[in-house]
């Protein structure tokens, strides 16, 4: 059974002064991304959430840059009020014990805090205003709270095989519930625009490694923007159980992927999976 996770990007504002070297999501980073400030209003969030649920998708990721906690909390409230969608929240390390408690009270199902790499020197080089220690702390706090923890690996950004093994072992030790395996794709206009794409075969290799080392994961996730149509079946056959950043056709909001501008279209992905005999958790679309 393959899960499908949709997405709502609440805001691309980011409070970091020095942006992450590969980011194409935040304001002013890449013309292939959002570039200009994009903040979803209450009406837009409600409309998108209802649209996603009517398509038959059961889960949505709600994401934003640092400095958007109140907006994300409000989005969670809206989605829980008007739908039965499961909600993953992703605002990186911009959390503390009190904020996690508020998210739990509001009904969050999963909190994502991607470490991306545990190579401290590489992390600091790529993310100068971010803190690996803070992100690790958030992971521990999420687990202590009893909320599902999602924490991912960004593949192909200069890390070594040993770096990834250490990273996967750490995730196993903290009993992570979901691991997104994301392949690096360069965004134009960013400091890493001339860096090579992470080959699909490397992403598949890491999916297999995660599955082998952490066999009891609730969810092994691949974002569509970093695998594309051609990577869907190889990713699932390698062990992925969740395809993320997928929206229904005619999705009502401007949407671009985080790993690359492309997002998955539900009505295109389902036939690909069904042709190979894979079932999904997508319900029959609800009547409008």
C-alpha positions in Angstrom: 0.0 0.0 0.0 1.6 3.3 -1.2 0.7 6.5 0.6 0.3 9.7 -1.2 1.0 13.0 0.6 -0.1 16.3 -0.8 1.2 19.8 0.1 0.2 23.3 1.1 3.0 25.9 1.2 1.9 28.5 3.7 4.7 31.1 3.3 8.0 31.4 1.6 9.2 34.1 4.0 12.3 33.0 5.8 13.9 34.9 8.7 17.5 33.7 7.8 19.7 36.6 6.7 22.1 34.3 4.9 20.0 31.8 2.9 20.8 28.1 2.6 23.1 27.6 -0.5 20.6 25.3 -2.3 17.3 26.9 -1.3 15.0 27.8 -4.2 11.9 28.2 -1.9 12.5 31.3 0.1 11.8 34.9 -1.0 14.4 36.2 -3.5 16.4 32.9 -3.9 15.4 31.6 -7.4 13.2 32.7 -10.3 12.3 29.0 -10.8 10.9 29.0 -7.2 8.4 31.4 -5.7 10.9 34.3 -5.6 8.4 36.9 -4.6 6.7 36.7 -1.2 3.9 34.2 -1.3 1.6 33.8 1.8 -1.6 31.8 1.7 -4.7 33.4 3.3 -7.2 31.6 5.4 -9.6 31.2 2.5 -6.9 29.8 0.2 -5.8 27.3 2.8 -9.3 26.1 3.4 -10.0 25.8 -0.3 -6.8 23.9 -1.0 -7.4 21.5 1.9 -10.9 20.7 0.9 -9.8 20.3 -2.7 -7.1 17.8 -1.7 -9.5 15.8 0.5 -12.1 15.6 -2.3 -9.5 14.1 -4.6 -9.2 11.1 -2.2 -5.8 12.0 -0.8 -5.7 11.5 3.0 -2.6 13.4 4.1 -1.1 16.8 3.5 2.3 18.4 4.3 2.1 22.0 5.5 5.4 23.8 5.2 6.9 27.3 5.6 10.3 28.9 6.2 11.7 30.0 9.5 9.6 32.8 11.3 6.2 31.5 10.3 5.1 29.5 13.3 1.8 31.4 13.9 0.8 31.1 10.2 1.5 27.4 10.2 -0.4 26.8 13.5 -3.3 28.8 12.0 -3.2 26.6 8.8 -3.3 23.5 11.0 -6.3 24.8 12.8 -8.1 25.5 9.5 -7.3 22.1 7.9 -8.4 20.2 11.1 -11.6 22.3 11.2 -12.7 21.7 7.7 -11.3 18.3 6.7 -10.2 14.9 8.1 -6.8 15.1 6.5 -3.7 13.9 8.4 -1.3 16.8 8.7 2.5 16.9 8.7 4.0 20.2 9.7 7.5 21.2 8.4 9.1 24.4 9.5 12.5 22.9 10.1 14.1 23.6 13.4 12.0 26.7 14.2 10.3 24.9 17.1 10.6 24.5 20.9 8.8 22.5 23.6 6.0 25.1 23.9 5.4 25.3 20.1 5.3 21.5 19.8 2.8 21.3 22.6 0.6 23.8 20.7 0.8 21.8 17.5 -0.1 18.6 19.5 -3.1 20.3 21.1 -4.3 21.5 17.6 -4.1 17.9 16.3 -0.9 17.6 14.3 -0.2 14.1 13.2 3.5 14.4 12.2 6.2 16.9 12.7 9.1 17.0 10.2 12.5 18.3 11.0 14.9 17.3 8.3 18.6 17.2 9.4 19.5 16.9 5.7 23.2 16.0 6.6 24.9 15.2 9.8 28.3 16.2 8.5 28.8 19.3 10.7 31.2 21.1 8.4 29.1 20.5 5.3 25.9 21.5 7.2 27.5 24.8 8.3 28.8 25.5 4.8 25.4 24.9 3.1 23.2 26.4 5.9 25.3 29.1 7.6 22.3 30.6 9.6 20.9 27.3 10.6 21.9 25.0 13.4 22.3 21.2 13.2 22.3 21.0 17.0 18.9 22.8 17.2 17.4 20.5 14.5 18.6 17.5 16.5 17.1 18.9 19.7 13.8 19.4 17.9 13.8 15.8 16.8 14.3 14.7 20.4 11.5 17.0 21.6 9.1 15.7 19.0 9.7 12.1 20.1 9.3 13.1 23.7 6.0 14.6 22.9 4.6 11.4 21.5 4.1 12.9 18.0 5.2 11.1 14.9 8.7 12.3 13.8 9.7 12.7 10.2 13.3 13.5 9.5 15.0 13.3 6.1 18.3 13.0 4.3 19.3 15.2 1.4 21.4 13.1 -1.0 24.1 14.3 -3.3 25.1 17.6 -1.6 28.7 16.6 -1.0 28.2 14.1 1.8 30.1 10.8 1.9 28.8 7.2 2.2 30.0 7.2 5.8 28.2 10.5 6.5 24.9 8.9 5.4 25.5 5.7 7.4 26.1 7.8 10.5 22.9 9.8 9.7 20.7 6.7 9.2 22.0 5.1 12.3 21.2 8.2 14.3 17.7 8.2 12.9 17.3 4.6 13.9 18.5 5.3 17.5 16.0 8.1 18.0 13.2 5.8 16.6 12.2 8.1 13.8 8.8 7.3 12.3 9.3 8.6 8.8 12.4 9.2 6.7 12.2 11.3 3.5 15.0 10.5 1.1 15.5 13.6 -1.1 17.8 13.9 -4.1 19.6 17.2 -4.6 18.4 19.2 -7.6 20.1 22.6 -8.2 17.9 25.7 -8.4 18.9 28.5 -10.8 20.1 31.7 -9.3 21.4 30.0 -6.1 25.0 29.5 -5.0 24.7 25.8 -6.0 23.1 26.3 -9.4 26.1 24.8 -11.2 26.3 21.8 -8.9 25.4 18.4 -10.4 22.1 16.7 -9.9 22.0 13.8 -7.5 21.6 10.8 -9.8 18.4 8.8 -9.3 20.5 5.6 -8.7 22.1 7.3 -5.6 18.7 8.2 -4.2 17.5 4.6 -4.8 20.6 3.3 -3.1 19.9 5.4 0.0 16.3 4.3 0.0 17.4 0.7 0.1 19.9 1.5 2.9 17.3 3.2 5.0 14.9 0.3 4.5 17.6 -2.2 5.5 18.8 -0.4 8.6 15.4 0.8 9.8 13.0 -1.9 8.6 10.1 -0.9 10.9 9.6 2.6 9.6 6.0 3.8 9.4 6.8 5.6 6.3 9.7 5.8 3.8 9.1 8.9 1.7 10.3 10.2 -1.6 9.3 13.7 -2.8 8.1 13.7 -6.4 10.1 16.8 -7.3 13.4 14.9 -6.9 12.4 11.6 -8.6 10.0 12.6 -11.4 7.7 10.3 -13.2 10.5 8.0 -14.3 11.6 7.5 -10.7 8.2 6.6 -9.2 8.3 2.8 -9.8 12.1 2.4 -9.1 11.6 4.3 -5.9 8.7 2.1 -4.8 10.5 -1.1 -5.8 13.5 0.1 -3.7 11.4 0.4 -0.6 9.6 3.8 -0.7 6.1 3.7 0.8 5.0 7.3 0.5 5.2 9.7 -2.5 5.1 13.3 -1.4 4.5 16.7 -3.0 1.5 15.4 -5.1 -1.5 17.6 -5.9 -4.7 16.9 -7.7 -5.2 18.2 -11.2 -6.4 21.8 -11.2 -5.0 22.5 -7.7 -6.3 26.0 -6.9 -3.0 27.5 -5.7 0.3 28.4 -7.2 2.5 25.5 -6.3 6.2 24.7 -6.9 8.3 21.9 -5.5 10.9 22.4 -2.8 13.6 20.1 -4.3 12.7 21.2 -7.8 9.9 23.3 -9.3 8.0 20.3 -10.6 5.3 18.7 -8.5 3.5 15.4 -8.9 -0.1 15.4 -10.4 -2.2 12.8 -8.7 -4.1 11.8 -11.9 -0.8 11.1 -13.7 0.8 9.2 -10.8 -2.0 6.8 -10.0 -2.0 5.1 -13.4 1.7 4.6 -13.2 1.4 2.8 -9.9 -1.7 0.8 -10.9 -0.1 -0.4 -14.1 2.7 -2.0 -12.0 0.2 -3.5 -9.6 0.7 -1.1 -6.7 -2.3 -0.1 -4.6 -2.5 3.4 -2.9 -4.3 4.8 0.0 -6.2 7.2 -2.2 -9.9 6.9 -1.7 -12.4 7.2 -4.5 -12.8 11.0 -5.1 -15.6 12.5 -3.0 -18.5 14.1 -4.8 -18.4 17.9 -5.1 
